[in-house]
Amino acid sequence: MISISLTFMTGAKDFDDFIHIAEQARNFVNSTLFAFAAEVAILHQADSRGIIVPPIQEIFADRFVPADTLIRAFSISTTKPTGDESDVIVDVKGTGKILDPEYKLAYYREDIGVNAHHWHWHVVYSSVYDSKFFGKKKDRTGELFYYMHQQMYDCERLSNGLNRMVPFHNFEEPLEGYAAHLTHIASGRHYAPRPDGLSMHDLRLVDVQDMQRWTKRILEAIHLGKVIDSEGKDVLLDEEHGADILGSLIESNYESKNRQFYGNLHNWGHVMMAYIHDPDDRFRVIRSNVLSC
């Protein structure tokens, strides 16, 4: 659906045509899809160069700030005396407590700027960005993905006296819990918390065995120092391009050398963790924020 919306928006003859298409698309797709597709299109089209879009945390504040904090701010702002235009300042309520060792990093993992960076990363390096369609290849997309995911969180952990992240290699082991206390304001539904001890389960479109098989194939490629492309040819993982090839393979994006064989490990990993509390949708509970943020 993202690819379809993006194709329509980037197919505009000029900027006025783009605005016309966007106005029509807004009535048929959900707000998140529309905002993402529009921002990707604006960023990558020559005739929209220089346009500044609002920060994503101002468009979807409910994806960044706990619901009770937003409700308190709204309550104060709507009960102020007439003519009072002073700023409303409220403290953001914490999402956990020191009983959880990982709470030391709450300030970081819930930082508005860090999470906005995540959104912007996917706008700039969208997994649906097709260099053949846009006519321009992104430089080192996979390599940047590789190092960003490897280093960003570890640096903050070490600064707080915590160990580096333990590599995730067992898709059946129990995961630690987390609750973001976020609410989808438009629907009034809460993003589900993830209790301690849950493990990943098969989904309708992908199962745990798929994830294990893709992981095994990627590890084999690393050990052999080469990957097999979609035409069955060997592509060496050399010093210059190795990290870039692996990053695109793991994410996976349009630059993946062989998505059919090496799969879609990172993207489906987000989805599996987001639905870990209700993998077959029997309780019709909204996904957790692992997928949303």
TIBAVEX-292240 format. One record per atom (N, C-alpha, C): residue in one letter; x, y, z. Coordinates in steps of 0.05 Angstrom, whole numbers, padded with zeros to 5 digits, always signed. Layout:
aXYZ;...
***
This chain:
m+00017-00024+00000;m+00000+00000+00000;m+00017+00025+00000;i+00039+00025+00015;i+00058+00047+00015;i+00069+00052-00012;s+00077+00030-00026;s+00089+00033-00052;s+00069+00044-00072;i+00044+00036-00070;i+00023+00046-00088;i+00019+00076-00084;s+00016+00084-00059;s+00012+00112-00052;s+00035+00129-00062;l+00059+00119-00057;l+00084+00133-00064;l+00086+00136-00095;t+00078+00115-00109;t+00080+00116-00138;t+00061+00137-00150;f+00037+00139-00138;f+00018+00159-00148;f+00028+00187-00142;m+00039+00192-00118;m+00048+00219-00111;m+00073+00227-00126;t+00091+00209-00131;t+00115+00216-00145;t+00111+00217-00175;g+00088+00208-00184;g+00082+00208-00213;g+00070+00234-00222;a+00069+00254-00204;a+00057+00280-00211;a+00074+00294-00232;k+00061+00309-00250;k+00075+00323-00271;k+00091+00347-00260;d+00079+00360-00240;d+00091+00383-00227;d+00081+00385-00199;f+00089+00406-00185;f+00082+00408-00156;f+00052+00413-00153;d+00039+00428-00170;d+00010+00432-00168;d-00005+00406-00172;d+00005+00390-00191;d-00007+00363-00195;d-00004+00346-00171;f+00020+00348-00158;f+00025+00333-00134;f+00005+00340-00111;i+00000+00366-00108;i-00019+00375-00088;i-00047+00364-00094;h-00054+00364-00119;h-00080+00353-00127;h-00083+00324-00121;i-00062+00308-00127;i-00062+00279-00122;i-00062+00274-00092;a-00047+00290-00077;a-00046+00287-00048;a-00073+00293-00035;e-00087+00312-00045;e-00114+00319-00035;e-00133+00296-00039;q-00131+00282-00061;q-00148+00259-00067;q-00140+00235-00049;a-00114+00230-00047;a-00104+00207-00032;a-00112+00209-00003;r-00112+00234+00008;r-00118+00238+00036;r-00145+00226+00044;n-00164+00225+00025;n-00191+00215+00031;n-00193+00185+00030;f-00171+00171+00021;f-00174+00142+00017;f-00154+00126+00033;v-00133+00138+00045;v-00114+00124+00061;v-00113+00134+00089;n-00103+00118+00108;n-00102+00127+00135;n-00081+00149+00139;s-00083+00164+00161;s-00067+00188+00165;s-00037+00182+00166;t-00029+00160+00178;t+00000+00153+00180;t+00011+00147+00152;l-00003+00131+00137;l+00006+00124+00110;l+00008+00149+00093;f-00012+00166+00095;f-00012+00191+00079;f+00012+00208+00086;a+00017+00212+00112;a+00038+00230+00121;a+00065+00219+00112;f+00069+00192+00114;f+00094+00180+00106;f+00099+00182+00076;a+00079+00174+00060;a+00082+00175+00031;a+00086+00203+00021;a+00071+00222+00033;a+00074+00250+00024;a+00102+00261+00031;e+00112+00254+00055;e+00138+00264+00063;e+00161+00252+00046;v+00159+00226+00040;v+00179+00213+00023;v+00178+00226-00005;a+00154+00231-00016;a+00152+00243-00042;a+00163+00271-00043;i+00156+00287-00022;i+00166+00315-00021;i+00197+00315-00020;l+00208+00297-00004;l+00237+00296-00001;l+00252+00289-00027;h+00240+00271-00043;h+00254+00260-00066;h+00247+00272-00092;q+00228+00291-00093;q+00221+00304-00118;q+00236+00331-00122;a+00246+00335-00145;a+00262+00359-00150;a+00245+00385-00147;d+00219+00384-00156;d+00204+00409-00155;d+00192+00415-00128;s+00197+00398-00108;s+00189+00404-00081;s+00213+00409-00063;r+00237+00412-00075;r+00261+00417-00060;r+00259+00443-00045;g+00266+00443-00019;g+00265+00468-00003;g+00240+00470+00014;i+00220+00453+00008;i+00196+00454+00024;i+00201+00442+00052;i+00192+00455+00072;i+00196+00446+00100;i+00170+00435+00111;v+00169+00410+00118;v+00145+00398+00129;v+00146+00400+00160;p+00124+00400+00174;p+00124+00402+00203;p+00138+00377+00215;p+00151+00380+00238;p+00163+00356+00251;p+00142+00335+00257;i+00149+00310+00254;i+00129+00289+00257;i+00118+00288+00285;q+00133+00297+00305;q+00122+00298+00333;q+00100+00319+00336;e+00099+00338+00318;e+00077+00358+00318;e+00053+00348+00303;i+00057+00330+00284;i+00035+00319+00269;i+00021+00297+00285;f+00037+00279+00296;f+00027+00256+00311;f+00038+00257+00340;a+00030+00276+00355;a+00040+00278+00383;a+00035+00254+00399;d+00012+00240+00393;d+00005+00216+00409;d+00024+00192+00404;r+00041+00194+00384;r+00061+00172+00379;r+00086+00177+00396;f+00088+00200+00409;f+00113+00207+00423;f+00108+00214+00453;v+00084+00221+00460;v+00079+00230+00488;v+00056+00212+00499;p+00060+00202+00524;p+00040+00185+00536;p+00012+00199+00537;a-00008+00183+00535;a-00036+00193+00533;a-00044+00210+00557;d-00037+00201+00581;d-00045+00217+00604;d-00033+00245+00605;t-00008+00247+00594;t+00005+00273+00593;t-00009+00291+00573;l-00017+00280+00550;l-00031+00296+00530;l-00058+00305+00541;i-00072+00286+00555;i-00099+00293+00566;i-00097+00315+00587;r-00076+00314+00604;r-00073+00335+00624;r-00068+00362+00611;a-00051+00362+00590;a-00045+00387+00576;a-00070+00398+00563;f-00085+00380+00551;f-00110+00388+00537;f-00130+00399+00557;s-00132+00386+00580;s-00151+00394+00601;s-00144+00422+00611;i-00118+00427+00616;i-00109+00454+00625;i-00114+00475+00604;s-00108+00468+00579;s-00110+00488+00558;s-00139+00496+00552;t-00158+00477+00557;t-00186+00483+00551;t-00201+00495+00575;t-00188+00497+00598;t-00200+00509+00622;t-00187+00535+00630;k-00169+00545+00614;k-00156+00571+00620;k-00176+00593+00617;p-00172+00615+00631;p-00190+00638+00628;p-00189+00649+00599;t-00211+00660+00590;t-00212+00672+00563;t-00190+00693+00560;g-00175+00691+00538;g-00154+00711+00533;g-00127+00703+00543;d-00126+00681+00559;d-00100+00672+00570;d-00086+00655+00548;e-00065+00665+00536;e-00051+00651+00515;e-00024+00642+00524;s-00020+00639+00551;s+00006+00630+00561;s+00010+00600+00554;d+00035+00592+00552;d+00042+00565+00546;d+00032+00546+00568;v+00024+00522+00559;v+00016+00501+00578;v+00040+00482+00581;i+00050+00480+00606;i+00073+00463+00611;i+00066+00441+00631;v+00068+00416+00623;v+00062+00394+00641;v+00086+00375+00641;d+00090+00361+00663;d+00111+00341+00664;d+00102+00315+00650;v+00121+00303+00636;v+00114+00278+00623;v+00116+00256+00643;k+00095+00240+00646;k+00094+00219+00665;k+00112+00196+00656;g+00127+00185+00675;g+00145+00163+00668;g+00130+00138+00661;t+00143+00120+00646;t+00130+00096+00636;t+00137+00071+00653;g+00155+00074+00672;g+00163+00051+00688;g+00175+00060+00714;k+00191+00043+00726;k+00204+00049+00751;k+00230+00034+00754;i+00245+00039+00775;i+00272+00028+00777;i+00272-00003+00782;l+00248-00014+00786;l+00247-00044+00788;l+00257-00057+00763;d+00255-00042+00741;d+00264-00052+00715;d+00292-00040+00710;p+00313-00056+00709;p+00340-00046+00704;p+00342-00029+00678;e+00326-00035+00658;e+00327-00021+00633;e+00315+00007+00635;y+00302+00013+00658;y+00289+00039+00662;y+00311+00061+00662;k+00335+00053+00667;k+00357+00073+00666;k+00358+00087+00639;l+00349+00073+00618;l+00350+00085+00591;l+00324+00096+00582;a+00304+00098+00600;a+00278+00108+00592;a+00280+00136+00580;y+00298+00153+00592;y+00301+00180+00582;y+00310+00181+00553;y+00324+00160+00545;y+00335+00159+00518;y+00317+00145+00498;r+00307+00122+00505;r+00290+00107+00486;r+00263+00121+00482;e+00255+00138+00501;e+00230+00153+00498;e+00234+00182+00491;d+00258+00189+00484;d+00264+00217+00477;d+00250+00223+00450;i+00237+00246+00449;i+00222+00254+00426;i+00240+00257+00401;g+00264+00269+00405;g+00282+00273+00383;g+00293+00246+00372;v+00299+00227+00390;v+00309+00201+00381;v+00288+00187+00365;n+00263+00187+00374;n+00242+00173+00360;n+00234+00187+00334;a+00236+00214+00334;a+00231+00228+00309;a+00253+00222+00289;h+00277+00218+00298;h+00299+00209+00281;h+00293+00183+00267;h+00280+00165+00282;h+00273+00139+00271;h+00254+00142+00248;w+00234+00160+00252;w+00215+00165+00230;w+00230+00177+00206;h+00247+00197+00211;h+00260+00211+00190;h+00279+00192+00175;w+00291+00174+00190;w+00309+00154+00177;w+00294+00139+00156;h+00269+00130+00162;h+00253+00114+00143;h+00243+00131+00121;v+00241+00158+00125;v+00233+00175+00103;v+00257+00178+00083;v+00281+00182+00094;v+00304+00186+00077;v+00313+00159+00064;y+00314+00138+00081;y+00322+00112+00071;y+00299+00092+00073;s+00278+00099+00059;s+00254+00082+00059;s+00259+00055+00048;s+00248+00034+00061;s+00252+00007+00051;s+00237+00003+00025;v+00219+00021+00017;v+00205+00019-00008;v+00217+00037-00029;y+00240+00049-00023;y+00254+00066-00042;y+00267+00049-00064;d+00257+00052-00088;d+00267+00037-00111;d+00284+00056-00128;s+00311+00051-00128;s+00329+00069-00143;s+00322+00069-00173;k+00312+00047-00183;k+00305+00045-00212;k+00282+00064-00218;f+00263+00066-00199;f+00239+00083-00203;f+00247+00112-00200;f+00262+00118-00179;f+00269+00146-00173;f+00292+00156-00190;g+00308+00138-00202;g+00329+00146-00220;g+00354+00154-00205;k+00356+00148-00179;k+00380+00155-00164;k+00385+00134-00142;k+00409+00124-00141;k+00416+00104-00122;k+00426+00117-00096;k+00415+00108-00073;k+00424+00119-00047;k+00452+00107-00041;d+00470+00124-00032;d+00497+00116-00026;d+00499+00102+00001;r+00508+00077+00002;r+00513+00062+00027;r+00489+00060+00045;t+00465+00056+00034;t+00441+00053+00050;t+00444+00030+00070;g+00452+00007+00060;g+00455-00016+00077;g+00476-00013+00099;e+00498+00000+00091;e+00520+00004+00110;e+00512+00023+00133;l+00498+00044+00126;l+00488+00063+00146;l+00468+00050+00164;f+00450+00033+00153;f+00431+00018+00169;f+00445+00000+00188;y+00466-00014+00179;y+00481-00033+00195;y+00493-00019+00220;y+00508+00003+00215;y+00522+00016+00237;y+00503+00031+00255;m+00482+00043+00244;m+00463+00058+00261;m+00450+00039+00281;h+00441+00016+00272;h+00428-00003+00290;h+00448-00016+00309;q+00472-00019+00301;q+00492-00032+00318;q+00502-00014+00340;q+00506+00011+00334;q+00521+00029+00352;q+00504+00047+00370;m+00481+00056+00359;m+00467+00078+00372;m+00458+00071+00401;y+00447+00048+00405;y+00437+00041+00431;y+00460+00032+00450;d+00479+00018+00438;d+00502+00009+00455;d+00517+00032+00467;c+00521+00053+00453;c+00536+00077+00464;c+00522+00087+00488;e+00496+00089+00487;e+00480+00100+00510;e+00481+00081+00533;r+00480+00055+00528;r+00480+00034+00549;r+00507+00036+00564;l+00529+00037+00550;l+00555+00038+00563;l+00558+00063+00579;s+00546+00085+00570;s+00547+00110+00585;s+00532+00109+00612;n+00514+00090+00614;n+00498+00087+00638;n+00506+00063+00655;g+00530+00052+00649;g+00539+00029+00665;g+00526+00003+00659;l+00512+00001+00637;l+00499-00023+00629;l+00516-00038+00608;n+00512-00064+00606;n+00526-00080+00587;n+00516-00074+00558;r+00532-00080+00539;r+00523-00078+00511;r+00500-00097+00506;m+00485-00092+00485;m+00462-00109+00478;m+00471-00137+00473;v+00455-00156+00483;v+00461-00184+00477;v+00450-00191+00450;p+00466-00202+00432;p+00457-00208+00405;p+00432-00225+00405;f+00412-00218+00389;f+00387-00234+00388;f+00390-00256+00368;h+00390-00281+00377;h+00394-00303+00358;h+00374-00326+00363;n+00358-00324+00383;n+00339-00346+00389;n+00311-00335+00388;f+00296-00342+00367;f+00269-00330+00364;f+00249-00343+00382;e+00257-00363+00398;e+00238-00376+00416;e+00242-00369+00445;e+00263-00353+00451;e+00268-00346+00479;e+00249-00323+00488;p+00243-00323+00514;p+00225-00302+00525;p+00239-00275+00523;l+00223-00254+00518;l+00233-00227+00515;l+00226-00211+00540;e+00241-00190+00545;e+00235-00172+00567;e+00211-00155+00560;g+00197-00146+00581;g+00173-00130+00577;g+00178-00101+00572;y+00157-00087+00563;y+00158-00058+00559;y+00130-00047+00555;a+00125-00024+00566;a+00099-00010+00562;a+00105+00019+00557;a+00096+00029+00534;a+00102+00056+00526;a+00080+00076+00535;h+00057+00065+00543;h+00035+00082+00552;h+00026+00102+00531;l+00027+00093+00506;l+00018+00110+00484;l-00010+00102+00475;t-00025+00121+00464;t-00052+00116+00455;t-00056+00128+00427;h-00069+00113+00410;h-00076+00123+00384;h-00100+00141+00387;i-00096+00167+00388;i-00117+00186+00395;i-00140+00184+00375;a-00135+00181+00350;a-00156+00181+00329;a-00176+00159+00334;s-00167+00136+00344;s-00185+00113+00349;s-00191+00109+00378;g-00175+00122+00396;g-00179+00118+00425;g-00168+00092+00435;r-00154+00077+00419;r-00143+00051+00427;r-00115+00054+00437;h-00108+00038+00458;h-00082+00040+00470;h-00063+00020+00456;y-00038+00029+00452;y-00018+00010+00442;y-00012-00010+00465;a-00012-00035+00457;a-00011-00056+00477;a+00016-00058+00491;p+00017-00062+00517;p+00042-00067+00531;p+00052-00095+00524;r+00078-00100+00529;r+00089-00126+00525;r+00098-00137+00552;p+00084-00156+00564;p+00092-00166+00590;p+00118-00182+00588;d+00132-00184+00610;d+00156-00201+00610;d+00150-00230+00603;g+00168-00243+00590;g+00166-00272+00586;g+00152-00282+00561;l+00142-00264+00544;l+00129-00272+00520;l+00150-00279+00499;s+00144-00297+00481;s+00162-00304+00459;s+00147-00301+00432;m+00162-00299+00411;m+00151-00294+00385;m+00137-00319+00374;h+00115-00314+00360;h+00098-00336+00349;h+00093-00331+00319;d+00084-00352+00306;d+00077-00350+00277;d+00055-00329+00273;l+00057-00314+00251;l+00036-00296+00242;l+00023-00306+00217;r+00003-00292+00208;r-00011-00302+00184;r+00007-00302+00159;l+00024-00282+00156;l+00040-00280+00132;l+00069-00289+00135;v+00078-00294+00159;v+00105-00303+00164;v+00106-00319+00190;d+00124-00339+00191;d+00126-00355+00216;d+00154-00355+00226;v+00157-00365+00250;v+00183-00365+00264;v+00204-00380+00248;q+00195-00402+00235;q+00214-00418+00219;q+00225-00401+00196;d+00209-00384+00184;d+00219-00366+00163;d+00241-00349+00174;m+00237-00337+00198;m+00258-00320+00210;m+00283-00335+00216;q+00280-00360+00225;q+00304-00377+00231;q+00318-00384+00206;r+00303-00391+00185;r+00316-00398+00159;r+00331-00375+00147;w+00318-00351+00147;w+00332-00327+00137;w+00357-00321+00152;t+00356-00324+00179;t+00379-00318+00196;t+00402-00338+00189;k+00395-00363+00186;k+00415-00383+00180;k+00429-00377+00153;r+00413-00369+00134;r+00424-00363+00107;r+00442-00339+00108;i+00435-00319+00123;i+00451-00295+00125;i+00477-00301+00140;l+00476-00317+00161;l+00500-00324+00175;l+00519-00341+00158;e+00507-00359+00142;e+00524-00374+00123;e+00538-00356+00103;a+00524-00336+00094;a+00535-00317+00075;a+00559-00302+00088;i+00555-00295+00113;i+00577-00281+00128;i+00601-00299+00130;h+00597-00324+00138;h+00619-00342+00142;h+00633-00348+00116;l+00618-00350+00094;l+00630-00356+00068;l+00642-00331+00055;g+00634-00308+00064;g+00644-00283+00053;g+00632-00276+00026;k+00607-00286+00021;k+00594-00280-00004;k+00564-00286-00002;v+00548-00272-00018;v+00519-00278-00019;v+00512-00287-00047;i+00489-00299-00050;i+00479-00308-00076;i+00458-00288-00085;d+00462-00276-00108;d+00442-00256-00117;d+00418-00270-00130;s+00399-00255-00139;s+00374-00266-00150;s+00378-00281-00176;e+00401-00279-00188;e+00407-00294-00212;e+00425-00318-00207;g+00430-00323-00181;g+00446-00347-00174;g+00476-00342-00175;k+00484-00317-00178;k+00513-00311-00180;k+00524-00303-00152;d+00549-00309-00147;d+00562-00301-00122;d+00570-00272-00122;v+00564-00259-00100;v+00572-00231-00096;v+00589-00230-00071;l+00614-00222-00074;l+00633-00222-00051;l+00626-00200-00031;l+00630-00207-00005;l+00627-00188+00016;l+00654-00176+00022;d+00663-00158+00006;d+00690-00147+00009;d+00690-00124+00029;e+00714-00113+00034;e+00716-00091+00053;e+00701-00066+00045;e+00700-00061+00019;e+00687-00037+00009;e+00657-00038+00009;h+00646-00061+00002;h+00617-00063-00002;h+00603-00083+00017;g+00619-00098+00033;g+00608-00120+00049;g+00586-00111+00068;a+00592-00091+00084;a+00573-00081+00104;a+00548-00070+00091;d+00551-00057+00068;d+00529-00045+00053;d+00510-00067+00043;i+00522-00089+00032;i+00506-00111+00022;i+00491-00125+00045;l+00505-00130+00067;l+00493-00143+00089;l+00470-00127+00102;g+00474-00101+00105;g+00454-00084+00116;g+00429-00084+00100;s+00431-00082+00073;s+00408-00083+00056;s+00395-00110+00056;l+00410-00131+00060;l+00400-00158+00061;l+00383-00162+00086;i+00393-00152+00109;i+00380-00156+00135;i+00355-00138+00137;e+00356-00114+00127;e+00334-00096+00132;e+00307-00106+00123;s+00298-00116+00101;s+00312-00114+00076;s+00299-00092+00059;n+00315-00081+00041;n+00304-00059+00024;n+00307-00067-00006;y+00301-00048-00023;y+00302-00054-00052;y+00330-00061-00062;e+00350-00055-00046;e+00378-00061-00054;e+00386-00089-00046;s+00369-00103-00033;s+00375-00131-00025;s+00383-00147-00050;k+00404-00162-00048;k+00414-00177-00071;k+00395-00200-00078;n+00380-00210-00058;n+00363-00233-00063;n+00343-00235-00040;r+00322-00218-00041;r+00302-00218-00020;r+00287-00245-00018;q+00282-00258-00040;q+00267-00283-00040;q+00282-00304-00024;f+00309-00304-00026;f+00325-00325-00012;f+00332-00316+00017;y+00340-00291+00020;y+00349-00282+00047;y+00327-00269+00063;g+00304-00265+00051;g+00281-00257+00066;g+00279-00228+00074;n+00263-00223+00094;n+00257-00195+00103;n+00259-00195+00134;l+00283-00201+00144;l+00287-00207+00172;l+00281-00184+00190;h+00292-00161+00186;h+00289-00138+00204;h+00260-00128+00204;n+00248-00124+00180;n+00221-00113+00179;n+00200-00131+00191;w+00202-00157+00185;w+00183-00176+00197;w+00189-00180+00227;g+00214-00175+00235;g+00220-00177+00264;g+00205-00155+00279;h+00203-00131+00268;h+00187-00110+00280;h+00158-00119+00283;v+00147-00131+00262;v+00119-00139+00262;v+00114-00161+00282;m+00132-00181+00283;m+00128-00203+00302;m+00129-00194+00331;m+00147-00176+00337;m+00149-00166+00364;m+00124-00148+00371;a+00115-00134+00351;a+00092-00116+00355;a+00066-00132+00361;y+00064-00156+00350;y+00040-00173+00354;y+00046-00196+00373;i+00066-00194+00389;i+00075-00216+00406;i+00053-00223+00427;h+00037-00203+00435;h+00016-00207+00455;h-00009-00219+00444;d-00013-00218+00417;d-00037-00229+00404;d-00031-00236+00375;p-00014-00256+00371;p-00003-00262+00344;p-00024-00270+00324;d-00046-00283+00332;d-00066-00291+00313;d-00091-00273+00313;d-00089-00251+00327;d-00109-00230+00328;d-00136-00241+00339;r-00134-00260+00357;r-00159-00271+00368;r-00173-00252+00387;f-00157-00234+00400;f-00169-00215+00419;f-00172-00187+00406;r-00163-00184+00381;r-00166-00159+00367;r-00155-00136+00382;v-00131-00140+00393;v-00117-00119+00408;v-00098-00104+00390;i-00097-00078+00392;i-00079-00062+00375;i-00050-00070+00380;r-00034-00069+00359;r-00006-00077+00361;r+00009-00060+00382;s+00032-00069+00390;s+00049-00054+00408;s+00065-00033+00393;n+00078-00015+00407;n+00092+00007+00394;n+00118-00001+00380;v+00127-00026+00382;v+00151-00035+00368;v+00148-00030+00338;l+00123-00034+00328;l+00119-00030+00300;l+00113-00001+00294;s+00103+00014+00313;s+00092+00040+00308;s+00113+00062+00309;c+00134+00058+00325;c+00152+00081+00329;c+00178+00077+00314;
***
